[in-house]
Structure formats: C-alpha cells, structure tokens
Amino acid sequence: QKAKYLPRLAQDMVGSFCLTEPTSGSDAFALKTVARKEGADWIINGTKMWISNSDLAGVFLVMANVAPEKGYKGITCFIVDRDTPGLTVAKKEDKLGIRASGTCMVHFDNVKVPDSHVLGEVGKGYKYAIEVLNEGRIGIGAQMIGCAQGAFNATIPYTLERKQFGKRIFDFQGMQHQIAQIATQIESARLLVYNAARLHDAGKDIIKEGAMAKYWACEVAQLATSKCVEWMGGVGFTKDFPQEKYYRDC
C-alpha cells in the first residue's frame, strides 16, 4: 500500500478522508456506510458528506462499518481509488469560505475493493479516525492562525497610511489598544498550536491540547479578521482587499 500510493501522494495525487455523513457529523461513529465481505472482496455502500478535496482526489480513505451490531468496533478503513466502479463524486459545494478546497458528497453504490485495500486491521478504523481527527485539530489551528496573521499583516500598513482628523488612525490610542489585544491573542493561539504539535512529535497524547489549540485559534481568527475588516473601513468590505477573504475563510 505504501509503495503504491505514497510516491504519488508526494507528487501529483491528492487524497480525501471520508468519515462525515449526512446523519453523522460530530457523532462520527454513528456512520451508516457499510461494507460486507464477498469472497476475497468487500462491497461498500453509503454516502459521505463534506469531503474535502474530493473534487480532485485520486484516492479515498473510506470509513465503513463491517459489523454494525458491534457499533464503533466494526468500523474499518478502506482504500478506494477514484476510478472504482460505483464511486460517484457529486457537485462541488458553493461554500462561503475555504473555496480553494473543493468539498463534495461522495456516493458508494456497491463499490467493490479487494481485501488488500483494507487499511490496517479490520475493526480498527475508529482508532485511525480518532488519530486523524486529533492531528487535524492541530492543522486547523495552524490554518486559523494563518488567516488571523495574514489579515493582520495586510491591515497594519493601511492603518499607518490612512489619516483621519489630521493623523494616522494607527496613532489613536483606542486603535493601539485594539491592535495590541489582537496581536497578543494571535501569539497566544500560535503558542497553543506549537505546544500541541510539539507534544504530538514527542509521541504524547494530545486530545486535550489539540482541542484547546483548535478552539482558541478559531476564536482568535474570527475576532482578528473581523477587526481587520473594521479597521479597513469601507474598503475592507470590498473584494479589492484580502481582508474579506480571510474573514470568510475563518
């Protein structure tokens, strides 16, 4: 599996992680997609929703339950190539933000994959999903810091140029208080993300730290980008400047 997929994923192929479904979002382990054994193959049926990069993905990691009566202990991860018969990627969602990442529904209608396409062990998919979600929280935290810092960096030069009542808006103490607050919050979020990443690299449990990093980075990004749009005045509400995009993306 590694020899087949990793070289391409490192070069010209994108992958998608298929966990979320129309009826199971935060309660991911309530998924309805199932897989049944048929000889040396598995037959997958179900629908996944909000699947990132699915418009371009060449391979999908699909979470399906092989023994629904066992609950989450039946969840298994399958490697499914895009051109597998029965796999259909629906239209790209017209999202408010993060538009560079295509998001679609993915349907599996009697999709047949060989036993060699089981990732890891049968029934251990829930464990792999938890690991991916924990790591993903660090990634989302970093993404949100990027939004906040990008908006901040694009806005401060404007406050040094724009004049009102005879002086730069940056020179008003009320503005300086706000700028100091946002700069401090961005740095605090960055340190939480760095700490979670450090612990993960050291092989430590990051359930709490990863969740904290994601939570605070998202909170800071929303406040920071909103303030940046506000500081820009009317032009911050236009697509001529990047602040509105940062605001939508967070």
C-alpha positions in Angstrom: 0.0 0.0 0.0 2.7 2.5 0.9 4.8 1.6 -2.2 1.7 2.1 -4.4 0.2 5.3 -3.0 2.8 7.3 -1.1 5.1 8.2 -4.1 2.1 9.5 -6.0 0.6 11.4 -3.0 4.0 13.1 -2.6 4.0 14.2 -6.2 0.8 14.5 -8.3 -2.1 13.0 -6.4 -4.4 14.3 -3.7 -6.2 12.1 -1.2 -9.5 12.5 0.7 -10.6 11.3 4.1 -14.2 10.1 4.1 -15.7 10.0 7.5 -18.5 12.5 7.8 -22.0 11.6 6.6 -25.4 13.3 6.3 -26.5 11.8 9.6 -23.2 11.7 11.5 -21.1 14.8 11.9 -19.7 15.3 15.4 -21.1 11.9 16.2 -18.8 10.4 13.6 -19.1 6.8 14.9 -22.8 6.8 14.1 -21.9 6.4 10.5 -24.2 4.4 8.2 -21.9 3.4 5.4 -21.4 -0.3 5.5 -19.1 -2.9 3.9 -19.9 -6.6 3.6 -17.4 -9.4 2.8 -18.0 -11.2 -0.5 -15.3 -13.8 -1.2 -11.9 -12.0 -1.3 -13.6 -8.6 -1.8 -15.5 -6.0 0.2 -18.7 -4.3 -1.1 -19.2 -0.8 0.2 -22.5 1.1 0.2 -23.2 4.5 1.7 -22.8 8.3 1.3 -20.2 10.7 2.7 -20.7 14.4 3.1 -18.4 17.5 3.4 -15.4 15.6 2.0 -12.5 18.0 1.5 -10.6 17.8 -1.8 -12.9 15.2 -3.1 -13.3 17.1 -6.4 -9.6 16.4 -7.2 -8.8 13.3 -5.1 -7.4 10.3 -6.8 -7.8 8.0 -3.8 -10.2 8.0 -0.8 -9.8 6.6 2.7 -13.4 5.4 3.4 -14.7 4.6 6.9 -17.3 1.9 6.7 -18.8 -0.5 9.3 -18.3 -4.2 8.6 -20.3 -5.3 11.7 -22.9 -2.7 12.6 -24.1 -4.9 15.5 -20.7 -4.3 17.1 -21.0 -0.5 17.0 -17.9 1.5 16.5 -15.8 -1.7 16.9 -16.9 -2.7 13.4 -15.6 0.5 11.7 -12.9 -0.3 9.2 -10.9 1.9 6.9 -10.8 1.1 3.1 -8.6 2.5 0.4 -10.7 3.2 -2.6 -9.4 4.5 -6.0 -11.4 7.3 -7.7 -12.0 5.2 -10.8 -13.5 2.3 -8.9 -17.0 1.4 -10.4 -19.8 2.6 -8.2 -17.9 5.6 -6.7 -19.5 8.9 -7.6 -18.4 12.4 -6.6 -21.3 14.9 -6.6 -21.2 18.6 -7.4 -18.7 20.9 -5.7 -20.4 22.8 -2.9 -20.6 26.6 -3.4 -19.1 27.5 0.0 -18.8 30.8 1.8 -15.1 30.3 2.6 -12.1 28.0 2.1 -13.1 27.9 -1.5 -9.7 26.7 -2.7 -10.5 23.3 -1.2 -13.3 21.5 -3.1 -16.0 19.9 -0.9 -18.4 17.4 -2.3 -20.7 14.5 -1.4 -19.3 11.1 -2.3 -21.6 8.1 -3.0 -20.6 4.5 -2.8 -23.0 2.1 -4.7 -21.8 -1.5 -4.4 -18.2 -0.4 -4.7 -16.0 -3.5 -4.8 -12.5 -3.4 -3.3 -10.1 -6.3 -2.7 -9.2 -7.4 0.8 -5.7 -5.9 0.2 -7.4 -2.4 0.3 -8.2 -2.7 4.0 -6.0 -0.1 5.7 -4.5 -1.6 8.8 -6.8 -4.0 10.6 -10.5 -4.8 10.2 -12.4 -3.2 13.1 -9.7 -0.7 13.9 -11.0 2.1 11.7 -12.3 4.0 14.7 -8.8 4.2 16.2 -7.3 5.5 13.0 -10.1 8.0 12.7 -9.5 9.4 16.2 -5.8 9.8 15.4 -6.5 11.6 12.2 -9.0 13.9 13.9 -6.6 14.7 16.7 -3.8 15.6 14.3 -6.3 17.5 12.2 -7.1 19.8 15.1 -3.5 21.0 15.1 -3.8 21.6 11.3 -7.0 23.6 11.6 -5.4 25.6 14.4 -2.5 26.4 12.2 -4.8 27.3 9.3 -6.7 29.7 11.5 -3.5 31.4 12.7 -2.7 31.8 9.1 -6.0 33.6 8.5 -5.6 35.8 11.5 -1.9 36.7 10.9 -2.5 37.2 7.1 -5.3 39.6 7.8 -3.3 41.4 10.5 -0.2 41.8 8.3 -2.3 43.1 5.4 -4.1 45.6 7.6 -1.5 47.3 9.8 0.3 49.1 6.9 -3.1 50.6 6.0 -3.5 52.0 9.5 -0.1 53.6 9.1 -1.2 55.4 5.9 -4.9 56.2 6.4 -5.4 59.6 8.1 -8.5 60.9 9.9 -8.8 64.1 11.9 -5.3 65.0 10.9 -3.4 62.0 12.0 -2.8 58.3 11.1 -5.5 56.0 12.5 -2.7 53.9 14.0 -1.8 56.8 16.2 -5.2 56.9 18.0 -4.8 55.3 21.4 -8.1 53.5 21.0 -6.8 51.8 17.9 -3.5 50.9 19.6 -5.3 49.1 22.4 -7.2 47.0 19.9 -4.1 46.2 17.8 -2.2 45.2 20.9 -5.0 42.9 22.0 -5.3 41.2 18.6 -1.5 40.8 18.3 -1.3 39.2 21.7 -4.2 36.9 21.1 -2.7 35.7 17.8 0.6 34.9 19.5 -1.2 33.1 22.3 -3.1 30.9 19.8 0.2 30.3 17.9 1.9 29.0 21.1 -1.0 26.7 21.9 -0.8 25.2 18.4 3.0 24.9 18.7 2.7 23.2 22.0 0.2 20.6 20.7 2.5 20.0 17.7 5.5 19.6 20.0 3.7 17.1 22.2 2.5 15.1 19.1 6.0 15.0 17.7 7.2 13.6 21.1 4.6 10.8 20.9 2.4 12.3 23.7 -1.4 12.2 24.0 -2.8 15.5 22.6 -6.5 15.0 23.0 -6.8 18.0 25.3 -4.0 20.1 23.9 -5.2 19.6 20.3 -8.7 20.6 21.2 -7.6 23.7 23.1 -5.4 24.8 20.2 -8.1 24.4 17.6 -10.7 26.1 19.8 -8.6 29.1 20.7 -7.1 29.6 17.2 -10.6 29.6 15.7 -11.9 32.1 18.3 -8.9 34.4 17.7 -9.2 34.1 13.9 -12.8 35.2 14.0 -12.1 38.2 16.2 -8.9 39.2 14.4 -10.3 39.1 10.9 -13.5 40.9 11.9 -11.4 43.6 13.5 -9.2 43.9 10.4 -12.3 44.4 8.2 -13.4 47.0 10.7 -10.1 48.8 10.7 -10.0 49.0 6.9 -13.3 51.0 7.0 -15.4 50.8 3.8 -12.8 49.2 1.6 -12.5 46.3 4.0 -16.0 45.3 2.8 -14.9 45.0 -0.8 -13.2 42.3 -2.7 -10.4 44.7 -3.8 -8.6 43.9 -0.5 -7.9 40.5 1.0 -9.5 41.1 4.5 -12.9 39.9 3.4 -11.5 36.6 2.2 -9.6 36.0 5.4 -12.8 36.8 7.3 -14.8 34.2 5.2 -12.2 31.6 5.5 -12.2 31.5 9.3 
